[in-house]
Amino acid sequence: MSASGRPVSALGRAVRRLGHSRWFAACTPVLVPADRLVAKLTRGRVVALGLVPSLLITTTGRRSGRPRSNPLLYVPDGDAYVVTGSNWGRPEQPAWALNLLADPTATITVDGNRIPVRARLVDGAERERLWTLLVTEWPAYRTYVTRAGGRNIRVFRLEPSQSDKA
C-alpha cells in the first residue's frame, strides 16, 4: 500500500526500486517530456503511466510569464496535495519550484480534473511530517537528498483555491 492509500503494483514496486539509481535520473531528459506529452494527450488522466500518484502542475514562468507544465509525484494531505522539488537529486532547484516561489498560484491536473491551487512552502515539524509521507510513497527521495549535495529540497503543500488560473 502506498502513502496515498492506493495499492502498489509489481511494476510500481520495481520503479520505486529503480528510482534510487543514477541512470534512472539520467533518463529524465527523455522521460519527463514523454510524461508531459502523455499527460497532455490524456488530459491529465495518465501521468507517470499511473505507476505512482502523479499530477501535472502548471506554474507561471518567473522570467517568461508563460505557463509551464511539469509532471510531479504527489501525496494527498487532507484536501491538499504535497510535492517536493527533488529534481531527481540534481544540485539545482527545479524551475517549477522557483516559479512557485515567485508566484504561488498554479493549476494542477489530477485524474483529468483541473484544480486551481495556491502553493505554500512548508518547514519545521509540518515539513518533517509531509516529508515522511513523500518518502513512504517514493523512497528514492532519501537518495536524492544525498545526491543533491546539501541543497535544501523544498516541500510544497498545494491547497485548492477559489481563483482560476491557466
SEVEXRO-420007 format. One line per field, with one value per residue: residue in one letter; x, z, y of N, C-alpha, C in turn. Coordinates in steps of 0.02 Angstrom, whole numbers. Each point is the difference from the previous one (the first is absolute). Example, Ala and Ser with C-alpha at 12.3 -4.5 7.8 and 13.67 -1.06 7.14 Angstrom:
aa: A|S
n.x: 660|-18
n.z: 390|-36
n.y: -284|53
ca.x: -45|42
ca.z: 0|3
ca.y: 59|59
c.x: 45|-39
c.z: 0|37
c.y: 60|55
//
This chain:
aa: M|S|A|S|G|R|P|V|S|A|L|G|R|A|V|R|R|L|G|H|S|R|W|F|A|A|C|T|P|V|L|V|P|A|D|R|L|V|A|K|L|T|R|G|R|V|V|A|L|G|L|V|P|S|L|L|I|T|T|T|G|R|R|S|G|R|P|R|S|N|P|L|L|Y|V|P|D|G|D|A|Y|V|V|T|G|S|N|W|G|R|P|E|Q|P|A|W|A|L|N|L|L|A|D|P|T|A|T|I|T|V|D|G|N|R|I|P|V|R|A|R|L|V|D|G|A|E|R|E|R|L|W|T|L|L|V|T|E|W|P|A|Y|R|T|Y|V|T|R|A|G|G|R|N|I|R|V|F|R|L|E|P|S|Q|S|D|K|A
n.x: 42|-20|36|-18|15|35|-24|59|0|11|-27|-49|1|3|-45|-30|17|-20|-47|32|-4|65|3|-41|34|51|-50|-2|55|-8|2|25|32|19|13|31|25|13|22|31|22|10|14|61|-32|54|31|63|-35|-23|67|-2|-26|-25|23|-34|55|-40|61|12|31|47|31|-29|-28|28|-55|20|-4|-6|17|-37|38|-56|-11|-58|-26|-50|-22|61|48|43|45|53|43|-4|-31|-25|10|-19|57|-34|-32|-56|-7|-40|48|48|-36|-10|65|4|-41|-27|-31|-37|2|-34|21|-52|17|27|3|-17|51|-28|65|15|62|14|56|13|2|52|-40|-33|58|22|-60|1|62|-22|-54|38|41|-57|-21|56|21|4|-50|8|3|-54|-15|27|-32|-46|43|-50|-25|-32|-26|-32|-45|-48|-45|-32|-25|-57|-8|-29|60|-21|42|38
n.z: 0|-40|7|-65|27|-55|-26|13|-66|-27|-55|39|30|-60|-22|56|-13|-63|35|35|-59|-9|-30|50|44|-28|6|51|-35|1|62|23|-57|2|65|-13|-53|35|48|-48|-30|64|-11|18|-38|-40|58|-19|-55|48|-3|6|57|-56|-6|-36|14|-3|-6|24|-59|46|-54|-27|59|-32|-15|54|-34|58|-16|53|39|28|60|15|20|23|-9|26|-39|17|-19|-30|8|-6|-58|22|49|-50|-8|-56|21|0|-64|1|43|-41|-49|41|11|-66|-13|60|-46|-5|-50|31|-33|32|-28|-39|65|-27|41|9|10|64|-19|49|4|16|65|38|52|-30|-15|61|21|-40|21|59|-14|-21|51|33|-36|7|22|-66|28|41|-54|-21|65|1|-55|31|39|42|-62|21|10|-37|47|-45|32|-48|19|-10|-52|9|-7|-61|-28|-47
n.y: -59|50|56|-5|-61|9|-57|-28|8|-59|27|23|-60|-27|44|-13|-63|4|32|-46|-31|14|-59|-16|35|-33|-42|42|17|-66|-25|56|16|-63|5|58|-33|-55|40|33|-55|-17|64|-23|-45|3|-5|-3|-6|40|0|66|21|25|61|42|35|53|24|60|-2|-1|-22|-53|-15|-51|-35|-33|-57|-32|-63|-13|-36|-23|25|-29|59|-36|63|-2|23|-49|45|-26|48|-66|12|-59|44|37|32|9|55|-36|15|-54|-22|21|-27|-53|5|10|-51|-1|37|-54|-44|-47|-53|-26|-58|46|13|59|15|61|14|5|9|-42|34|-63|8|-11|-7|49|28|-13|19|52|14|-19|35|50|-10|-4|51|37|-60|6|34|-52|-38|33|-5|-60|-19|36|-32|-9|-3|53|-60|44|11|-11|36|-34|58|-35|40|57|30|12|-43|24
ca.x: -42|40|-19|-63|-53|-12|44|57|9|68|40|11|53|64|19|22|69|43|5|62|59|19|-21|-71|-2|30|-50|-53|-8|-45|-60|-44|-39|-46|-53|-38|-39|-53|-48|-37|-43|-54|-30|19|-25|56|64|48|-29|-42|39|3|-49|32|-42|32|-5|13|22|17|73|19|33|-38|-70|-40|-17|48|-30|46|-29|30|-28|-29|-37|-55|1|-67|-23|57|47|68|51|67|46|60|36|36|63|48|18|-38|-72|-39|-29|-69|1|18|-60|-48|24|-13|-73|-25|-61|13|-54|21|-48|3|-51|-39|-35|41|-13|43|30|49|55|29|63|-7|63|-8|-33|-46|41|21|-58|-15|57|-9|-50|32|50|-37|-24|56|59|60|12|56|60|6|27|72|25|-8|58|-14|-52|-64|-53|-60|-64|-56|-68|-42|-67|-50|-20|-62|15|21|62|25
ca.z: 0|-4|47|-23|14|-59|-3|-45|-45|-4|-41|42|49|-37|-16|63|12|-51|13|36|-43|-38|-70|-4|0|-62|-53|6|-58|-47|35|20|-57|-22|50|-12|-60|17|42|-43|-44|39|39|70|31|8|13|25|-21|53|45|65|0|-33|-25|-46|29|-47|35|-45|-4|36|-47|-62|12|-37|38|-3|30|19|38|67|48|57|51|26|71|5|-67|-35|-36|22|-50|22|-53|4|-63|-9|36|-32|47|-10|14|-61|-22|23|70|0|-25|55|49|-29|-6|29|-30|-53|-14|-5|-31|35|-27|-51|30|10|66|17|66|25|31|63|19|70|37|69|14|-55|-54|19|-7|-72|-30|15|-48|-66|-2|1|-69|-46|44|-31|23|48|-43|-33|49|0|-66|-11|27|51|-21|35|-43|25|2|-9|8|-50|30|-49|8|-36|-62|-55|-31|-56
ca.y: 59|61|52|28|-47|-42|-58|9|-58|-27|47|59|-16|-3|69|31|-23|31|72|16|-5|60|-5|16|73|24|-9|50|44|-33|-21|55|24|-53|-1|61|-11|-48|36|46|-39|-31|54|-7|-61|-45|33|-50|-64|-26|-42|33|54|57|54|47|67|54|61|56|9|61|45|5|15|-49|-60|-55|-60|-54|-55|-8|-47|35|-37|40|19|30|20|29|-44|16|-14|21|21|-42|5|-63|3|47|54|61|-3|-6|63|7|20|71|35|4|49|66|7|-63|-26|-50|-46|-70|-46|-64|-45|36|58|60|28|57|-8|48|-38|25|-32|-21|-10|-23|-64|-16|-26|-67|-45|-9|-35|-71|-24|-1|-55|-63|-10|-5|-6|29|69|-2|0|65|47|-10|17|72|33|50|47|-6|-26|33|-37|45|-24|33|5|23|70|18|37|-43|22|-39
c.x: 45|-24|-66|-59|-17|46|56|9|72|44|14|54|68|24|24|71|48|12|64|61|13|-23|-74|-8|28|-49|-53|-4|-45|-66|-48|-37|-50|-60|-46|-46|-58|-54|-42|-50|-59|-36|10|-26|55|64|44|-26|-43|37|8|-52|34|-52|41|-9|16|13|9|75|20|34|-44|-72|-47|-15|52|-29|53|-37|38|-35|-30|-25|-56|11|-65|-24|57|44|70|49|68|44|65|45|46|68|52|16|-41|-75|-37|-34|-71|-3|18|-59|-52|22|-13|-74|-31|-66|17|-64|29|-54|13|-57|-47|-36|49|-21|45|25|44|53|24|62|-4|69|-15|-33|-48|39|21|-56|-15|57|-6|-51|31|48|-34|-25|57|65|64|12|58|67|11|28|76|30|-2|56|-14|-52|-63|-53|-66|-61|-55|-65|-43|-72|-49|-21|-62|15|23|61|16|-57
c.z: 0|52|-19|13|-58|2|-51|-41|3|-41|39|51|-34|-16|63|17|-49|12|35|-46|-39|-72|-9|-2|-65|-59|0|-58|-54|34|15|-59|-26|47|-10|-61|14|42|-42|-44|37|44|74|34|12|7|32|-14|53|51|70|-3|-27|-23|-50|31|-55|41|-51|1|30|-46|-61|11|-35|44|-12|37|13|36|66|38|56|51|24|73|12|-70|-42|-32|19|-53|26|-60|2|-62|-10|34|-33|48|-8|15|-66|-16|27|72|6|-25|56|53|-25|-4|24|-29|-58|-13|-2|-36|31|-26|-48|26|11|65|10|72|16|36|63|15|74|32|69|6|-56|-59|15|-8|-74|-36|12|-47|-70|-6|3|-71|-48|41|-29|20|49|-39|-31|47|0|-66|-13|33|50|-20|40|-49|29|-4|-3|14|-47|25|-51|16|-42|-66|-54|-33|-57|-45
c.y: 62|50|31|-46|-46|-61|13|-64|-25|46|64|-11|-1|70|36|-21|33|74|20|5|65|-3|16|76|29|-5|55|49|-31|-16|57|29|-52|-2|61|-8|-48|36|48|-38|-31|51|-10|-62|-51|42|-53|-71|-33|-42|28|57|63|50|40|69|50|63|55|9|66|50|13|23|-49|-61|-55|-60|-53|-55|-8|-55|42|-50|45|16|38|17|30|-55|22|-22|24|16|-38|7|-60|0|44|57|64|-11|-9|67|9|24|75|43|8|51|71|15|-65|-24|-46|-37|-69|-39|-68|-43|36|61|57|34|60|-9|60|-42|34|-41|-18|-10|-27|-68|-20|-29|-72|-50|-14|-36|-76|-31|-8|-59|-68|-16|-13|-2|31|72|2|2|68|53|-4|24|76|40|56|51|-12|-23|25|-46|53|-36|41|-2|26|72|13|34|-49|31|-49|-13
//
